[in-house]
Amino acid sequence: MDARALIEDVLGEPIGSMSPLRGGCVAEVYRVRTRSGRDLAVKVERGADPGLDLEAGMLAALDGHAPVPQVVASSDRVLALDYIENGGGSTPAGERRLAEIVAGLHAVTSDAYGFDADTRIGPIRLVNGRDTDWARFSVERRLRPVCGLAVRRGALPRGFAARLDEFARRADAILGDPGAASLIHGDLWAGNVLWREGMPAALIDPSTQWADPEFELAFIDLMGGVSGAFWDRYEALRPARPGFHERRIHAYQVFPLAVHAALFGGGYGAQAMGALERALS
């Protein structure tokens, strides 16, 4: 089926008009107006391992705790969301509001890490389950699978696997006890925040999980494109545990750097190795 037919099949009604939207690293994205008048953003995925139904579940977990688009309909290949009007970038006030949203999300807690279904970051499927041991979960369910993929693709330096084994042996001491598992967006960078009049309108494209909230903060520091306004407000609401900025931030940045190495190659592998060495030092 072409994209229009796939969308109409999932929506169960005809399309009046559709036009492409920017973005879509994993899927084609369209603004769709149905003949009944609904205004939607619709993703269509054609890959060998489609998983837009996973994204629907991740958005549902965030709904009520952070501003996210409402899921209208979904299948493994199609995800239809209410369209969110957006445009322009952030302001300092908007970044402070984003910090409040993220801090509020992190205040939602659970007694186990992980997620009740598989999730994804970009096109990479993450096998979850729940675990009360954060160090074990972060090594076995996050670092080893993604770093293994990057190694198989030749994207990480020689010796990386041995250093990851060393990290695994010391993970309890390096990561410490984060306490209760926090609900996190998991892929929160500038491109996954929709802004309207300088304020956050919605968070999109999550990689939702229950985790140490610092796992998210390290990702934002690396990729998020926010300024001191965000960090000052977040720290006022949820101060970091001692040692985050000195050591754990590097440990938690190994994962997103390995993801980027697996997907894009380039210098990300060397950066992942550097972050791992700093975490071990």
Stockholm file with secondary structure:
# STOCKHOLM 1.0

chainA/1-281         MDARALIEDVLGEPIGSMSPLRGGCVAEVYRVRTRSGRDLAVKVERGADPGLDLEAGMLAALDGHAPVPQVVASSDRVLALDYIENGGGSTPAGERRLAEIVAGLHAVTSDAYGFDADTRIGPIRLVNGRDTDWARFSVERRLRPVCGLAVRRGALPRGFAARLDEFARRADAILGDPGAASLIHGDLWAGNVLWREGMPAALIDPSTQWADPEFELAFIDLMGGVSGAFWDRYEALRPARPGFHERRIHAYQVFPLAVHAALFGGGYGAQAMGALERALS
#=GR chainA/1-281 SS CCHHHHHHHHHTSCEEEEEECSCCSSSEEEEEEETTCCEEEEEECCSSSCCHHHHHHHHHHHBTTBCCCCEEEECSSEEEEECCCCBSCCCHHHHHHHHHHHHHHHTCEESSEEESSCEEETTEEECCEEESCHHHHIIIIIIHHHHHHHHHTTCSCTTHHHHHHHHHHHHHHHHCCCCSEEEECSCCSGGGEEEETTEEEEECSCCCEEECHHHHHHHHHHHCCCCHHHHHHHHHHSCCCTTIIIIIHHHHHHHHHHHHHHHHCTTHHHHHHHHHHHHHC
#=GC SS_cons         CCHHHHHHHHHTSCEEEEEECSCCSSSEEEEEEETTCCEEEEEECCSSSCCHHHHHHHHHHHBTTBCCCCEEEECSSEEEEECCCCBSCCCHHHHHHHHHHHHHHHTCEESSEEESSCEEETTEEECCEEESCHHHHIIIIIIHHHHHHHHHTTCSCTTHHHHHHHHHHHHHHHHCCCCSEEEECSCCSGGGEEEETTEEEEECSCCCEEECHHHHHHHHHHHCCCCHHHHHHHHHHSCCCTTIIIIIHHHHHHHHHHHHHHHHCTTHHHHHHHHHHHHHC
//
